[in-house]
C-alpha cells in the first residue's frame, strides 16, 4: 500500500495529470451542453439565423404570390378592352409584365447592389432635391387625366414623380429621426428645420396637382414613423388632430371631393352619374357570391365598369374569385405586411427599423385606401392597389419599397453574423474558464509557469508523470532572500508538456489550483 500511496496522492492532486484530464473533460462537456442549448435556441436557415430568415421567406413568398396574381388579374380584367382598342388581348398584361420585371430588378438592386453610402444624409438630400425639380416640372410640362396633372412623359412611358418620392422620403425621414434620438444633431430645433425642408415642399407640390390621396398616404406614413421612433403619443395625437383638420378643410375647398364623400354615403342617389362606378363595383361583388364566377368570367369587364384593370380591379377580383377568394387575397396581403413589421423588429438599427416599417405602412395605407374606396366606406381617391393594379409607376415603386424591406432584413443578418464572430474572439470561453488554450495545438505555444528552483529541476520533473509535483508559489510569494521567485520559461520545449497514458497535456497554471 505504501508503494502505491505516491500514485494515489498524485491522482488526488488538483494539478495532477489525471485530475486535469477529468476536469478538462467536465468543462468540455459543460461547454458542449452550452453550445447545444445555444444551437437549439438559435437555429439557422441557409446560414442565416431562423428568427431573421423566417419573416424574410414569408415576405418573399407572399410578394411572389401577389405579383403573380396581379398579372393574372390584369390580363383577365383588361383582355376585352385591350382586344377592342389595341387589337391584342394581352396588350395591358404584357406591359404590366414588363413593369413587374423592371420592379424586380429595382428591388434586387436596392437590396443587394446599392452601397450603404447612398443612404447617408447628403445623397438622400440630393435625391430629394431632384424629386422636387421633377414635381415642379409636372406643374409646367406634365400630362393630365381627369382633371389631375401627375405624369411626366418620357416617350416610351410616362411616370408619376409623386410615386417615386416615397423611395427617398422614407429613408431620409428615418435618417433624421435616427440622428435625433442618437443625439447627433445639436438640438431639436435643427431637427425640425430639416424635417420641414424635407417634407413640406414636396407635399405642397403634390397637393396642387392635385393628388390628395398621395398626400394622405405620406402624412399617415410619416406620422407612423414618428410614433415608431419614440415620440410621445400626446404629441402624435395633437399632430393627427391638426392633420385631420387640414384634410377636412382641403376636402371642403374642392367641390369634387365633397361629391365623392356624398357618393360614399349613398352611391345609389346618382347611380347613372357620379355614383356609376361605385354602384357597378357593388354589383360586381354581389354577383361574385361566395365562390365567384371563375377567373376570366367577369361580366363587368365588358365595358361596364370603367378602369376595371386599374383602380377598380378589386371589384373584378370579388366578382371572379368570390368572397372566399377575396378573403384569401386579403389574408396574403396582411401576411406580407406582418412579415415586413417582423423584419423591422429584427433590425439592428433604428434607421433600418424605421425604413422597413415606413415602407410597410405605405403599402398598407395605399391598399386600404383603395379597398375602402371601392367598398364605399370612404371617398374614392384614385390610388391603385399595390402589386395588383395596372400601372408602371405603382408596380415599380411598390417592388422597390419591398426592396427596402428586404435590404433591412439582409443588413440584420449581416450584423448578427458580425456580432457572432466578435463574440467568438474571446480569449477564454465562459464554459472553459481557467483552462489554458493552445493555439494550433502546438506545444511551443504553451504558456509559461511560475516555478521555484531551477530549470533543471523543472525539466527533470516534467519527464516523470508519476512523481508528485512540488507546490507552486505565486509570484507574490517571497523567497528566503527577500526577493520574488523568478519566472521560469522552461528553455526546453518538451519540459512544458507533461504526459500520462493518453498523451500530452498542457500544464495547469496557477489559477487552476
NUDO-207454 format. One line per field, with one value per residue (C-alpha): residue number from 0; x, y, z; residue in one letter. Coordinates in steps of 0.05 Angstrom, whole numbers, padded with zeros to 5 digits. Each point is the difference from the previous one (the first is absolute). Example, Ala and Ser with C-alpha at 12.3 -4.5 7.8 and 13.67 -1.06 7.14 Angstrom:
2
i = 0_1
xx = 00246_00027
yy = -00090_00069
zz = 00156_-00013
aa = A_S
END
This chain:
513
i = 0_1_2_3_4_5_6_7_8_9_10_11_12_13_14_15_16_17_18_19_20_21_22_23_24_25_26_27_28_29_30_31_32_33_34_35_36_37_38_39_40_41_42_43_44_45_46_47_48_49_50_51_52_53_54_55_56_57_58_59_60_61_62_63_64_65_66_67_68_69_70_71_72_73_74_75_76_77_78_79_80_81_82_83_84_85_86_87_88_89_90_91_92_93_94_95_96_97_98_99_100_101_102_103_104_105_106_107_108_109_110_111_112_113_114_115_116_117_118_119_120_121_122_123_124_125_126_127_128_129_130_131_132_133_134_135_136_137_138_139_140_141_142_143_144_145_146_147_148_149_150_151_152_153_154_155_156_157_158_159_160_161_162_163_164_165_166_167_168_169_170_171_172_173_174_175_176_177_178_179_180_181_182_183_184_185_186_187_188_189_190_191_192_193_194_195_196_197_198_199_200_201_202_203_204_205_206_207_208_209_210_211_212_213_214_215_216_217_218_219_220_221_222_223_224_225_226_227_228_229_230_231_232_233_234_235_236_237_238_239_240_241_242_243_244_245_246_247_248_249_250_251_252_253_254_255_256_257_258_259_260_261_262_263_264_265_266_267_268_269_270_271_272_273_274_275_276_277_278_279_280_281_282_283_284_285_286_287_288_289_290_291_292_293_294_295_296_297_298_299_300_301_302_303_304_305_306_307_308_309_310_311_312_313_314_315_316_317_318_319_320_321_322_323_324_325_326_327_328_329_330_331_332_333_334_335_336_337_338_339_340_341_342_343_344_345_346_347_348_349_350_351_352_353_354_355_356_357_358_359_360_361_362_363_364_365_366_367_368_369_370_371_372_373_374_375_376_377_378_379_380_381_382_383_384_385_386_387_388_389_390_391_392_393_394_395_396_397_398_399_400_401_402_403_404_405_406_407_408_409_410_411_412_413_414_415_416_417_418_419_420_421_422_423_424_425_426_427_428_429_430_431_432_433_434_435_436_437_438_439_440_441_442_443_444_445_446_447_448_449_450_451_452_453_454_455_456_457_458_459_460_461_462_463_464_465_466_467_468_469_470_471_472_473_474_475_476_477_478_479_480_481_482_483_484_485_486_487_488_489_490_491_492_493_494_495_496_497_498_499_500_501_502_503_504_505_506_507_508_509_510_511_512
xx = 00000_00057_00029_-00065_-00012_00042_-00041_-00065_00021_00020_-00068_-00033_00042_-00039_00056_00015_-00007_-00058_-00040_00015_-00026_-00063_-00011_00011_-00050_-00052_00010_-00002_-00066_-00029_00026_-00032_-00065_00000_00015_-00055_-00051_00021_-00003_-00070_-00022_00032_-00011_00020_-00032_00050_00052_-00045_-00031_-00070_-00030_00024_-00011_-00071_-00033_00043_-00024_-00072_00007_00031_-00052_-00058_00032_00008_-00071_-00028_00040_-00019_-00073_00001_00026_-00055_-00055_00026_-00004_-00070_-00027_00031_-00005_-00065_00020_00069_-00029_-00050_00048_00069_-00015_00032_-00029_00069_00017_-00007_00023_00065_00015_-00016_00049_00054_-00015_00004_00066_00029_-00026_00032_00066_-00007_-00016_00062_00044_-00025_00007_00068_00037_-00008_00055_-00016_00029_-00061_-00043_00040_-00030_00036_-00018_-00072_-00005_00026_-00053_-00054_00022_-00006_-00070_-00021_00026_-00041_-00062_00009_00007_-00067_-00033_00025_00010_-00037_-00057_-00069_-00058_-00070_00019_00066_00070_00045_00042_00064_00005_00066_-00022_00000_-00037_-00027_00011_-00022_00055_-00045_00003_00077_00004_-00017_00065_00042_-00045_-00006_00076_00013_-00052_00026_00070_-00023_-00037_00061_00044_-00049_-00003_00074_00016_00040_-00037_00014_-00072_-00073_-00006_00051_-00040_-00065_00032_00027_-00066_-00040_00047_-00005_-00075_-00037_00022_-00014_-00066_-00024_00022_-00039_-00061_-00006_00002_-00050_00016_-00033_00006_00076_00004_-00045_00043_00065_-00028_-00025_00066_00042_-00045_00009_00075_00000_-00038_00046_00061_-00022_-00035_-00051_-00070_-00030_00042_-00020_-00074_00004_00034_-00054_-00055_00032_00010_-00072_-00024_00043_-00025_-00072_00012_00034_-00058_-00051_00037_-00007_-00072_00019_00028_-00065_-00037_00043_-00015_-00075_00004_00034_-00059_-00052_00025_-00071_-00022_00034_00011_00006_00042_00053_-00018_00005_00067_-00017_-00066_00031_00056_-00053_-00037_00066_00011_-00072_00002_00063_-00036_00038_00044_00002_-00015_00069_00064_-00015_-00076_-00013_-00058_00019_00063_-00041_00002_-00047_00047_00050_00072_-00013_00074_00024_-00032_-00060_00036_-00021_-00072_00020_00036_-00063_-00042_00045_00028_-00060_00000_00047_00050_00000_00009_00061_00029_-00009_00032_00061_00009_-00009_00053_00046_-00008_00008_00066_00024_-00012_00035_00060_-00002_00000_00062_00038_00065_-00006_-00054_00008_-00010_-00061_-00031_00014_-00032_-00060_-00011_00001_-00050_-00046_00001_-00021_-00053_-00031_-00003_-00032_-00054_-00014_-00014_-00040_-00042_-00013_-00027_-00043_-00027_00023_00041_00002_00038_00068_00025_00059_00018_00003_00073_00029_-00068_-00026_00026_00051_00075_00015_-00041_00029_00072_-00003_-00037_00053_00056_-00033_00003_00074_00009_-00033_00043_00063_-00016_-00006_00066_00035_-00028_00028_00067_00008_-00024_00056_00050_-00023_00006_00071_00019_-00024_00041_00063_-00001_00066_-00033_-00070_-00047_-00009_00076_00021_00066_00022_00060_-00010_00055_-00005_00008_00014_00075_00039_00045_-00059_-00011_00001_00053_-00006_00022_00049_00049_00069_00040_-00017_00035_-00047_-00061_00028_00012_-00069_-00032_00028_-00034_-00076_-00004_00041_-00038_00012_00025_-00047_00002_00003_-00031_00044_-00015_00030_00067_00060_00051_00041_-00057_-00008_-00056_00007_00020_-00043_00028_-00017_00027_00054_-00014_-00067_-00012_00001_-00063_-00041_-00016_-00027_-00042_-00028_-00044_00052_00028_-00038_00015_00022_-00050_00013_-00008_-00074_-00020_00025
yy = 00000_00047_-00013_00023_00060_00049_-00017_00007_00066_00023_-00018_00041_00062_00056_00011_-00073_-00025_-00046_00051_00051_-00047_-00013_00074_00017_-00053_00027_00071_-00024_-00036_00063_00040_-00048_00003_00075_00001_-00051_00044_00061_-00039_-00025_00070_00032_-00044_00023_-00005_00003_00027_00056_00000_-00027_00059_00044_-00049_-00021_00068_00012_-00065_00015_00069_-00025_-00056_00048_00051_-00050_-00024_00071_00020_-00064_00007_00073_-00017_-00052_00048_00056_-00047_-00023_00070_00034_-00053_00026_00074_-00018_-00041_00054_00059_-00029_-00063_-00046_-00028_-00002_00073_00023_-00066_00003_00071_-00018_-00059_00048_00047_-00058_-00023_00070_00004_-00066_00024_00064_-00040_-00044_00060_00036_-00063_-00025_00050_00072_00017_00024_00069_00014_-00001_00053_00069_00038_-00048_-00003_00075_00001_-00051_00040_00063_-00038_-00022_00071_00022_-00056_00020_00072_-00026_-00036_00067_00030_-00056_-00058_-00040_-00002_-00047_00012_00068_-00020_00014_-00053_-00031_00015_-00029_-00034_-00021_-00075_00007_00050_00000_00034_00036_00000_-00076_-00002_00053_-00055_-00036_00060_00034_-00062_-00013_00075_00007_-00064_00029_00065_-00037_-00044_00061_00033_-00059_-00016_00072_00014_00066_00062_00009_-00013_00065_-00025_-00064_00038_00045_-00060_-00037_00060_00009_-00074_-00008_00065_00020_-00067_-00009_00069_-00014_-00066_00033_00051_-00053_-00018_-00068_00000_-00076_00000_00057_-00039_-00063_00037_00038_-00064_-00034_00056_00002_-00075_00006_00055_-00045_-00059_00044_00015_00067_00009_-00023_00066_00036_-00049_00007_00075_-00005_-00048_00047_00057_-00042_-00023_00072_00020_-00060_00018_00071_-00022_-00046_00055_00048_-00045_-00016_-00067_-00024_00018_-00038_-00062_00000_00007_-00058_-00043_00010_-00017_-00019_-00019_00073_00012_-00070_00022_00061_00010_-00064_-00044_-00033_-00009_-00035_-00046_-00019_-00020_-00041_-00034_-00022_-00023_-00041_-00036_-00032_-00048_-00035_00048_-00008_-00026_00032_00033_-00004_00071_00037_00070_00001_00001_00076_00006_00019_00055_-00010_-00073_-00019_00062_00033_-00047_-00066_-00022_-00001_-00048_-00044_-00002_-00019_-00054_-00029_00011_00015_-00057_00016_00074_-00019_-00043_00057_00047_-00050_-00007_00075_00005_-00055_00041_00061_-00041_-00030_00070_00024_-00063_00019_00070_-00030_-00041_00060_00016_00075_00051_00026_-00070_-00012_00066_-00012_-00069_00021_00063_-00039_-00050_00057_00031_-00066_-00014_00070_00002_-00069_00019_00068_-00036_-00056_00046_00046_-00058_-00024_00072_00007_00061_00043_-00029_00033_-00034_-00036_-00068_-00065_-00017_-00058_-00011_00060_00017_00056_00006_00050_-00036_-00069_00022_00043_-00054_-00051_00049_00012_-00076_00006_00049_-00050_-00057_00042_00010_-00075_-00012_00053_-00032_-00068_00031_00036_-00060_-00040_00055_-00003_-00075_00002_00056_-00042_-00058_00042_-00006_-00025_-00047_-00028_00002_-00075_-00013_00057_-00017_-00050_00020_00001_-00022_00035_-00048_-00058_00012_-00011_00059_00047_-00022_00052_00009_-00024_00031_-00048_00000_-00027_-00010_-00020_-00067_-00018_00018_-00041_-00061_00004_00008_-00067_-00043_00006_-00046_00045_00051_00071_00050_00054_00062_00066_00062_00056_00038_-00054_00024_-00045_-00005_00054_00050_00004_-00026_-00070_00005_-00021_-00061_-00002_-00071_00003_-00071_-00001_-00073_00020_00042_-00062_-00057_-00066_-00054_-00061_00039_00048_00070_00052_00072_00010_00033_00072_00033_00017_-00073_-00020
zz = 00000_00016_-00069_-00031_00045_-00042_-00062_00039_00028_-00069_-00027_00054_-00012_-00034_-00050_-00014_-00072_00015_00039_-00054_-00054_00040_00014_-00073_-00021_00048_-00026_-00072_00013_00032_-00059_-00050_00039_-00001_-00074_-00011_00037_-00041_-00064_00017_00018_-00061_-00060_-00069_-00069_-00058_00048_00025_00070_-00003_00036_-00057_-00057_00015_-00009_-00062_-00032_00018_-00030_-00065_-00008_00011_-00046_-00056_00009_-00003_-00061_-00038_00020_-00021_-00069_-00008_00022_-00045_-00059_00020_00014_-00061_-00055_-00029_-00001_-00027_-00056_-00020_00004_-00015_-00039_00050_00064_00033_-00012_00072_00029_-00041_00022_00072_-00004_-00025_00058_00049_-00030_00007_00071_00019_-00029_00041_00063_-00008_-00014_00063_00042_-00023_-00045_00025_00050_00070_-00017_-00043_00062_00036_00010_-00056_-00057_00025_00001_-00072_-00021_00035_-00037_-00066_00019_00016_-00069_-00033_00039_-00024_-00071_00007_00015_-00065_-00051_00032_-00031_00031_00003_00029_00027_00033_-00026_00030_-00055_-00039_-00070_-00018_-00069_00011_00066_00049_00075_00063_00039_00061_00002_-00004_00054_00051_-00014_00024_00050_00045_00007_00010_00055_00032_-00001_00033_00055_00012_00006_00048_00048_-00007_00020_-00063_-00012_00042_00023_-00016_-00038_-00052_-00007_-00011_-00053_-00038_00005_-00025_-00060_-00016_00006_-00013_-00071_-00033_00035_-00022_-00072_00001_00031_-00057_-00055_00033_00031_00067_00007_-00004_00051_00047_-00008_00014_00060_00032_-00014_00030_00061_00010_-00007_00052_00047_-00013_00013_00071_-00003_00056_-00016_00022_-00052_-00054_00018_-00003_-00067_-00026_00023_-00038_-00062_00002_00005_-00060_-00040_00015_-00021_-00065_-00015_00011_-00046_-00061_-00023_-00032_00066_00035_-00054_00011_00074_-00015_-00050_00053_00046_-00053_-00069_-00024_00004_-00068_-00027_-00073_00016_00052_00035_-00062_00015_00073_-00014_-00052_00048_00052_-00053_-00019_00072_00006_-00065_00024_00058_00045_-00050_-00059_-00074_-00016_-00027_-00067_00007_00024_-00031_00024_-00041_-00065_-00002_00059_00056_-00019_00022_00014_-00006_00037_00061_00002_-00009_00070_-00024_-00056_00052_00041_-00060_-00027_00065_00046_00073_00019_-00055_00019_00073_-00016_-00041_00059_00047_-00045_-00003_00076_00008_-00044_00043_00064_-00024_-00019_00071_00027_-00043_00029_00071_-00016_-00027_00035_-00008_00011_-00071_-00030_00043_-00021_-00074_00002_00042_-00042_-00065_00030_00022_-00070_-00031_00053_-00002_-00076_00000_00049_-00032_-00065_00032_00044_-00059_-00043_00058_00007_00072_-00019_-00063_-00059_-00007_-00063_00033_-00031_00038_00015_-00041_-00033_-00039_-00069_-00001_-00008_00055_00052_-00016_-00003_00063_00039_-00017_00016_00068_00008_-00016_00058_00047_-00028_00008_00074_00010_-00035_00042_00063_-00019_-00019_00066_00039_-00032_00018_00072_00002_-00027_00048_00059_-00024_00006_00076_00028_00049_-00009_00059_-00002_00003_00045_00034_-00053_-00041_-00075_-00047_-00068_-00057_00048_-00001_00063_-00013_00011_00072_00053_00052_00072_00065_00033_00057_-00012_-00062_-00070_00010_00056_-00042_-00059_00042_00031_-00068_-00025_00054_00006_00060_00046_00040_-00021_00050_00022_-00043_00036_-00028_-00028_00064_00044_00026_00002_00055_-00031_00006_-00076_-00043_-00031_-00071_-00059_-00035_-00074_-00007_-00052_-00022_-00039_00020_00073_-00010_-00012_00047_-00023_00029_-00035_-00048_-00029_00013_00040_00014_00071_00047_00018_00067_-00008_-00009_00069
aa = X_X_X_X_X_X_X_X_X_X_X_X_X_X_X_X_X_X_X_X_X_X_X_X_X_X_X_X_X_X_X_X_X_X_X_X_X_X_X_X_X_X_X_X_X_X_X_X_X_X_X_X_X_X_X_X_X_X_X_X_X_X_X_X_X_X_X_X_X_X_X_X_X_X_X_X_X_X_X_X_X_X_X_X_X_X_X_X_X_X_X_X_X_X_X_X_X_X_X_X_X_X_X_X_X_X_X_X_X_X_X_X_X_X_X_X_X_X_X_X_X_X_X_X_X_X_X_X_X_X_X_X_X_X_X_X_X_X_X_X_X_X_X_X_X_X_X_X_X_X_X_X_X_X_X_X_X_X_X_X_X_X_X_X_X_X_X_X_X_X_X_X_X_X_X_X_X_X_X_X_X_X_X_X_X_X_X_X_X_X_X_X_X_X_X_X_X_X_X_X_X_X_X_X_X_X_X_X_X_X_X_X_X_X_X_X_X_X_X_X_X_X_X_X_X_X_X_X_X_X_X_X_X_X_X_X_X_X_X_X_X_X_X_X_X_X_X_X_X_X_X_X_X_X_X_X_X_X_X_X_X_X_X_X_X_X_X_X_X_X_X_X_X_X_X_X_X_X_X_X_X_X_X_X_X_X_X_X_X_X_X_X_X_X_X_X_X_X_X_X_X_X_X_X_X_X_X_X_X_X_X_X_X_X_X_X_X_X_X_X_X_X_X_X_X_X_X_X_X_X_X_X_X_X_X_X_X_X_X_X_X_X_X_X_X_X_X_X_X_X_X_X_X_X_X_X_X_X_X_X_X_X_X_X_X_X_X_X_X_X_X_X_X_X_X_X_X_X_X_X_X_X_X_X_X_X_X_X_X_X_X_X_X_X_X_X_X_X_X_X_X_X_X_X_X_X_X_X_X_X_X_X_X_X_X_X_X_X_X_X_X_X_X_X_X_X_X_X_X_X_X_X_X_X_X_X_X_X_X_X_X_X_X_X_X_X_X_X_X_X_X_X_X_X_X_X_X_X_X_X_X_X_X_X_X_X_X_X_X_X_X_X_X_X_X_X_X_X_X_X_X_X_X_X_X_X_X_X_X_X_X_X_X_X_X_X_X_X_X_X_X_X_X_X_X_X_X_X_X_X_X_X_X
END
